[in-house]
Amino acid sequence: MQLTYNNKDYDILIEKKASNRNTYIRVKKDLKIHVTTSIFSTNRSIERLIKDNYDKICKMIDSEEKKVKNNNGFFYLGKKYVVIYSSCDGINFDKDKVYINHDFDIDKWYKKQAKDLFLERLNYNYEKFSRKIPYPKLRIRKMTTRWGVCNIKTHIITLNLELIKRDICYLDYVINHEMSHLIYGDHSSAFWKLVETNMPDYKKYRDEMKEF
Ligand SMILES: [Zn+2]
């Protein structure tokens, strides 16, 4: 059995089990439609059910395809890698590919890389900074709406973990931006002037980041 959607045929896999009382339709990672149902369901009744739920199933296909597409890339320091899940040890990079073990914790790995790199870049940019500022304490968090936050009172700069996926120039920009807040709490022209002093081409990075 197949279902046609957007000129593509999707296989329908039917699994009949004595323990199943109800019928469930799911679209899984393999982009196949999995129907689990009771041993008493006839093919005709399943066909009918698929027909009645056609729109819902198409929506499920859309959402699964989107997920597959999004997960199809692995980003690290501005480079995109094709992910190949394998039985290798941990994570191994090879040109534009990355081999990852099924059980590997990618988020944990990102955090570990970020911990070292973000601190290194903070120190580098701090040493070069044109004004005297207190040495900031660094925090790293996953954030959805901001790249960085600066607490002027506690001198804590929080950087978004997602920066590890982008080119280092954006990380440097966010660090300079947040450090400048230790002098100016607002986004006044004096603030931007200070950012520019420390990073003359900051506008380029700021504008590019809007597109992420
Ligand atoms: Zn700001």
Residues whose N, C-alpha, C, O or C-beta is under 5 A from the ligand:
A	BS01	ZN	none
